[in-house]
Amino acid sequence: MKTGEGRITTRTSGNRGYKSTWIYIPSDISKDKSFPFKDREKVLIELNDKKLIIRKSHNLDEITKKYNLKNATLAKLIEQRATEQKESSFIYFGDKVYSYQETNKIANRIAYGLINFVGNTKLKNPIVGLLFPNCPETLFCWLGLAKTNLLLIQIRHLLNTNLMEYVLENSKIQILMIDYQFFNEFKKIEKKLSGLKKVFIRNAPDGFKFKGLFANFQDIISDNEENPKLSIKDSDPLEVIYTAGTIGKPKGVLYRNYMTLSGISVGSILENFGFNSINHKIYCPIPLFQAFTKYFIIIPALFFNSSVIITKKFDASTFWDDIAKHNPDGFCYFSTFFLQLMNQEPTISDREHSLKYAFGFGAFKKQWEAFERRFGIHIIEGWSLAEGIGFTINKIGSEGGKTGSIGIPAKGFEVKIVDSSKNELPPGRNNIGEITARTKLPFKLEYYNLVEEPETSMGKNRWVYTGDYGYRDIDGYIYYLGRKSDMIKRDEEAFFAQDIERVANSHPLIINSTVFEIDIPNSSQKSIKIYAVRRGKNLLNYQEFHSFLKENLAYFMVPRFIEFREELPQNANGFVQKFILKEEWKNSASRRNTYDMESKQFIN
């Protein structure tokens, strides 16, 4: 680091005596090779806590030029790679392999089919919905829609009927492409969806009568394999991705084409693990409707010429067979995947595989250490929002003594920890605050047809207050503790539901658990309730489980109420949908199955 003595000067110019402020930077700094600014370059200037911060103003044109793109759009990206990589393998699915060029051609056929249909029906900029399982056609439709300038709404196929109806209504879809396996669920809500103009059905059984609202998905596929000539700009809307609905109704987040540039950030980090090398493959069992899959796996693979193996879903029983078949270099995860893999019986071949790294979200310290120790796979932990604004990554992990951390901000992102007054907090485990993030590029958070107020909110200077809480250490590494809605306060103590859940899940007879505060029946007070899934009904009783929690938790963290269940409602990420359980409690639906450890009886 170089330091020098500068000077601030105020000058007056013009007939009206306009005053401007100039900053003098000593020549030994400005002439240094590492000096990042050019003559007359526009910069970002921020005043923060009596500090003047000067940053580069990142320009989209500079980045797209570096990666040989005329425009930062998904359409241009796949077309460019199809030209350069041609027959190189891009997508693996079961026994099928699709090259970059073949992928682009199929996407073009879908794009022209939609363009022709919209032209013939004279629909004006219709919104297109996609309800497919994990399969190559999901990617082909996504890439094809990106070439049409039509807005895509990809619907999470794991939503229950009520939430699916909400998303279809809220998004105002007019054209729906749906796989037949979801058709019966769709029929339950069809009459409530008055805005639908056409439904294209994939994999309909022989003899299905296509008429009126319904048409065959094959009818939308054109013979034209050329790239469409439509003018698409990087600022044009690309798609709306709905959140998982963990703490309330799903919320639509608008993604514009320039958000494909997030792939550069991710890819450049994974490059250290061979992401840009010949025949590099990453195994992705995460749903394709996830922003994580698209923007942190598929798009980085396009930028860095890698291959992606997609599957119908994550299945611990077939995971290692898939790894042996495809020999990927890495795989992407949610923490629930680790839990399922660790629950399998250990074998002498646990380390006999091709995997060098795992990249994903949600691994906690003990789980992280146990997984690496057993399978010999380096964990790369990250953090982001469905809103796509913040992104941190921890690539050094256990090798750098940072197990349990979500990492440092990736290139192009900024993250800080703030208190309730929005003031930045210093490093330290005792300085817990809200994780606040923004991009260095001129992206902004945009919700789509918002109904409920989200925990995430926009502040000054494009800072986004995420509703996630944590702290950072002296090296700038951030540690995630939980959501604002999961914070529990007892007198002077504050902790998170996740602190209890991790302890509960460490019990050898507990598969999964979830915790939140409830109103005590016939009282004005609140207490903590835990829902847990046991390995066997008769292997663990209420008293034994409660004793385990008392032995391993601070007294003020021990749940008073326990309910054992065979399963917990989960979203596509494998996270428990607490709002469903809270609604059940509010409506007294689950009270009779809740055991009160204080009265030693079930609640009436």
N, C-alpha and C positions, 0 to 999 in steps of 0.2 A: 504494500500500500504506500502511495506517495502522498505527502501532505505539503502544503505551501500556504503562504499568506496572500489572500485575495482582497478585493475591495468592492464595495457597493457604491455606485455613483448615481445621483439623480441629475437628469439633464432636462433643460427646458427648450422647446422647439416650437416653430410656427408663430403666427400672429396672435394666437389665443393663449400662448404660454403653456402649451401642453407639456406635462411633466411625464417623463418615462424613467424607469430604473434600469441600470445596466450593471452587470456582474463582470468584474475583471478576474480572469483565471490566470495564474502565473504561467509563463511560457514553458517552464520545465515540466509542467503537468500537461498543458495543451499539446505539446510537441511529442509527448511520449507515445510509443506505438500502441499502447493499450487504451489511449484516449478514445472514447466511443463515438464522439460527435464530429460531424462535418461542418464546414463553413455554412452559415445561414440555415442550418438544419432546424426544423421545428421540433421542440421538446415539450415534455409535460413537466409542469412545475407545481409542487404541492407544498403547502405550509402545514406542518404537523408538529404540535407541541414545541414551538419555538425552533423548529428545525426546517430548513429550506431544502427540499429534495428535488433534484433534477433527474428526470428519467428520459430514456429514448421513447419517442412516439412511434410505435411499430406500425409499419405500413403494409397493407395487404398486398400491394403490387410487388414489393420487394420479396416477400415470402413466396408468392406464386411464381415469380421469375426464377427463384432459386430452384424450385422443384419442376421447372419446365411446364408450368401451367399458365395459359393465357388468362384464365379466370378461375377463381376459387369456388368451383361448383362440383358437386358429386358427378354430374354428367361428364364434364370435361376430364375428371380424374380417371374414371373407368375407361373412357375412350382413349385417353393417352396411354394408359397401361396396356390396353388391348393391342395398340399399335406397336408398342415397344416390346412387350413380353410374349405376344402372340400365343404360341401353344404351351407356354409354361403353365404348370398346374396352379390353379387358384383355389378352387373349392373341392373338398372331399366330402362325400356323404355315403356311408356304407361302402358299396363296391363301385360307386360312380365317382368319376373325376371330371371336373369342368375346368377348362383352360381360361385364361384371361379373355382371349378372343371369343371363345364360345359363350362365355358368360355375357359379354357385351352384345353379341348377336341376339341372344335370347331376350335380353333386356330391351333391345331395339324393337323386336317383334311385338312385345307387350306394349311398348310405348306407342308404336304406330296404330296398334289395335284400339287403344284408348283414344288416341287423337282422332281417329276415323269415327269411332262411336260418338264422341262428343260433338264432332262436326255434323254428323247425320241427324242427331237428336236435337241439335241446337241448344244444348244445355250450356249455360254461361258459367264458366269456371267452377264446375261441380267439385265438391270435396269427395275424395275417394277413400273408402275404408278397406282394410285388409285384415281378414280373420283366418289366418293359415297356421298350421302347426310349424314346428321347426323342420324345414325342408329347403332344398335349393330354390324352389319356386318362390319362397318368401323373399329371398335375396334378389331374384330376378325381377320380381314386381317392384321392390323398393328401388332398385337401380333404374328400372324402366320408367316408373313414375317420376323420377328425378329428371328425366329427359323431356317431360311433357309440360312443365310449369303448373301442374295440378297439385293441390295440397293433399298429402297422404296422411291418413290416420291409421296407424297400425294398432289393432286392438289386442290386448292381452288375452290369450285364449284360456287362461286359468282363472279369469274373473267369474264370480258366481252370476246367476241370471240377472239379479237386481243391479249389480254394478255394470254388467255388460249393457243393460238397457240404458243406464245413466250415461255411459260413454257414447253410445250410439246417438242418443238424443242430444247430449251436450255438444257433440262435435258437428252436428248438422250434416251428417253424411248423406249423399245423394246416390252414389254408386258404391255398392259393396261387393267385394270379392271374398267368397267364403268357402272353406273346405267343408265337404259334406258331413264330416264327423261332428261339426258344431251346428248342423242344420236343425236338429231337434230343439236345441236350446234357443236358437234364433226364432223358430216357429212360435215359441211361447210368448215372445214379445213383438212379433212382426206387426200386429195390428196397431201397436202403440207408436210405430215409427212412420209417421205420416210423410216425412220428407224424402223417403227412399224412392228413387225412380227406376233403378235396375239392380238386380242381384245376380252376379255371375257365380255359378256353383262349380267347384272343382271336385273331381272324383265322385260325381253322382252315380248311383247304381244303374245298371242296365234297366231300361224301361221307365226311368224317371221322366215325367212329363214337363218339358220346358215350355212354359207359356206365361203370358202376362208379365208379371214382375220378374220371373226367373228365366235365366239363359245359361247356356253351357259356358264354362270358363274358357274352353277351347275356342269359342267364337271370338274371343277378344284377342287372340294371338294372330298377328298378321304374318304374311310371308316376307315382308320387307325387313332385311337385316342391316340396312344402312343406318348410319347415325342420323337422327333427326336434326333438322337445320333450325330449330327454334332458338331464339335469343333468350338465354337464361343468364341472369346476373348473380354475382355472389351474395347480393343483398336480398335476393328473392326468397320467399318462404320455401322450405323444403318439406317439412313434415311437422306433425304435432305428436309428441310422445307423452302419454299419460303416466303419472306417477303410480306406484304400486298400490296405493290405498292402504297403507299400514296404519295411519292414524286418522283417517277420514276418507271421504270420497276422493277418487282419483282426480288429479288436477292436470289439465293439459298444458304442456310447455312447448312454445313455438321454437323450432330450430330453423335457422336460415342456412343457406348454402355455405356461407363462409365458416360455419362451425365445423366443417370438414377439416379445417386446419388444425383442430385439436389432435388429429392423427399424427401430425409431425412431432408434437411434444411427446406423445406416448412412444411412437416408433423410435425416436432418437434415444430414449432411455433403454428400450428393449434391444437396441442395436448392440449394446454391450454383452448381450446374451445370444448374439448371432442372428438377430431378427432380419438383418439385411444380407445374410449369406445365402448361397445357392442351396435350394432344397430345404430351407428352414420351414418347419411346420409347427403350428400351435393348435392344440385340441380345445375346442370350445363347446361345452355341453350346456351353456347358458342360453336361455330363450333369445331368439332373434329380434323380438320386439323390444328388448332392453337397449337403452342408450349406451350402456357399457359395452355390449356386444358390437354395436354398429360403430361407435365413435372411438372406442379404445381397442378394438380387435380388428374388425373388417377394414375400416378406413386406414389405420396404420399399416395393415398388410398391403393395401393398395399402394400407399406411398413408398413402402420399403420392399416391395416385390416378394412378399412371403405367401405361404399357403395356409389356409384355414380348414380344419376338420370340424364339421358341424355334425351334431347328433340330434335325435328326436328329443332327448332330455337327458339330464344327468341320472345315471343308474349305477350305483356302487357295485351291483352284482356283475355288470358287464364292462365296467370301467377299464380294468386291467387287460381284458381281452382286446378292447379297442386300442389301447396303448400298444400292445404287442403287434397288432395288425398294421397300424399306421406309423409307428415309431416317431411320434412327434418329439420336438425338442422341449416344449413346454405345454402347460395347460392353464386355463383360466378358471377361477373358482369364486364361490361364495362360501362363507365360513361353514355353512351347513354341510357342504360337500366333505370337508375335513372330518366333521363329526361322524358322518356315515362311513367313510373309509377307515377311520380309526376304530369304529365299532366292529369291524371285521376281525376274524381270528388272525393273529400274526402268523406269517409263514417265513421259511428260510429264503424265499425269493422276493421278499418285500423291496429289496434294493436292486433287483435285476430288471431294469427297464431303461428306456431311452430318455426319460424326463430329466431335465437339468434344472428347470425352474417352474414355479407356479405363480401366476399373476392374478390378483383379485382383491376383494374387499372383505373385511369383517373378521379376520383372524385375531384372536386375543392371545396374550403372551404364553400361557401354559399350553394351549392347543398348538400354537405355532412351534414351540420348542419340541413338543412330543412328536408332531408330524415330521419335522425335519430330522429328528433323531431316528425315527423308524424307517422313513422312506428315502432319506438322503437327497431330498429335493429342496432347493433354495427358494424361500418364499419372498416374493416381491409384493408388498402390501401397499394398497392405494386407498384413496378416499375421494369421493366426488358426490355431486348431487345429480338427481335426474334433471335438474334445471341447467346442468352443463356449465356452470359458472366457475366453480373451484375445482382444482385437481392437485392432490399431493401424491407423492410416491416415495416409497422406502426401498431402494434397490440394494442397500448394504445389509439391512436386516441383522441377522444374528452374527454375520461376519464382522459387522462394525459396531456390535454392542447395542443395537437399536431395536431389539425384538419387542414387539408390542406397539411400536410407533407407526402411524400412518404416513410418516415421512416428511419431506420438505416440499414446498411448492414446485411443481414442474415448470419447465421453461414456458414463459408466456402467461403465468398465473402469479398472483400475489395472495398471501394468506396472513392474517393476524388474529390474535386473541384479544377480545375487548370485554370490558365490564358492562354493567347495566346502564352506565352513562355513555357508552360507546367510546370510552377511552382505552387505548391500547395498554395491555398488561405486560409486565416484564416476565422473563422466563421463570419457571419454578413450579413445582407440583402443587404448591398452595395457591397459585394464581390461576384458578380455574375460571374460564370465561367462555363467551360465545365465539365459535369459529366464524370468522368473517373473511370473505374472499372476493376477488375480482380478476378479470382478465386484463392483460396489458394491451390486447387488441381491442378495437372499439366495439365489442360485443355487449349486448344488454340483455337482461332477463326479461322475457316476455311470456306472460301467461295467456292462455287461450280460453275465452268464454268462462272466466273464473266465476264460481258460485260461492265457494267458501273461502274465507281469508286463510292463506297458508301461514305456516310458522316461518317460512322463508320470506324475507322482505328486502326491498331495495333502499339503501341509504344514500348519503351524499357521495359524490365523486365515484359513482357506480359500484360502491362497496355493497355486497349482498350479505345480509345477516341471516345465517343458514338455519338457526334453531338447533345446531349441533354444538355440544359443549366439550371442552378439553383444555389442554395446557401445552406449552412448548418448553423444551429444555434449553440449556445454554447454547447448544449447537443449532438451534432453530428447528429441531425435529418436534413434530406435533403428536400428541397422544389424545386419541378420541375416547371420551368417557360415556357419552349418551346424548339422547335428544332432550330438548328442553321439556317436552311433555312427559319424559321419563324421570325427571328430577323429583326426588322426595326429600322433604325437610322435616327434621325432628329436633326441636329446640334450636340449638346452635349448629347442629350438624346437617350437612347436605350431601346426598349421595344419589346414585342412579340405579334404576331397576336392574340394569345390566350387571351391576356389582353383585346382586343377589343371585341372578340367573346363572352367572358363571360358576358360583359356588354350588348351586343346586345341580347344575349339569355335570359337575365333577363327581357326583355320587355314581358309583358303578351300576346302580339299578335305575337311574333316571336317564331317559332318552332326550327329553327336551323340557323346558319350562318357560314360563313367562310371569312377570310380576307387575302389579300396579296398585295404586291406592284405591280404597273403596270407602264409602260411607258406612259406618257401622249401623246395622239395623236398630231402630228405636233409640238412636243416639245422635248427637250433633258432632261427634268426633269421627276421625278417620283412622283407618288402620291399613295394614299391608296384606294383600292376598296373593298367594302363589298358585298357579295352575301347573301341574306337572304330568308328564307321560311316563309311566313305569314300564320296565321290561316285562314284568309279569304282575298280575293283579295281587297275588298272595305272597310276593317276595318282599314287599316293603309296606309297612303300615304307616298310619299318620304319625304316631308317636315316635317311631324310629326315624322317620324323615325329619320331623321337627327337632329331634335331638341332634341330628347331624347338622342342621342349620344353626342351632344354638352353639355348637362346638366350633363352628367355622366362621361365624359372623359376629360383628359387634351386636350387643344386646338390642340396640335401637333399630337394627336392620332386620331382625328376625320376624318373618311373617306370622301374624296371628291366625290367619285363615288359609286353609289348604283345600284344594279340589284336585283330585286325580281324574284324568281323562284319558281316553284311548288315543285321541289325536287333538291337535290344536289347529285352528284355522290359519292358513299360511298364504302369503302372496307368492308371486312367481319367483322371488328371490329366496324363498324359504324362510322369510321373516314372519313372525306371528302377527296376525291382524288383531291388535289389541282393541281396536274400536268395536269390533264385533263382540268380543267378550265383555267389554264395558257396557254395551247396549243390553246384552243378556242380563248382566247384573242389575242394571237400572230397571229392567222390566221384570225382575225377580225370577227369570227363567232358570238361573243356575244356583239359586240360593239353597235349595233343598239338598244339593250335592256338595255343599261347602261345610267343611268341618272346622269348628271353632276350638282352637287349642286351649282357650281360657276356660270355657264351660265344659270342654270334653264331650261335645255332642254336635250333631248336625243342626244347621240353622233351619228353623221351621218356615 
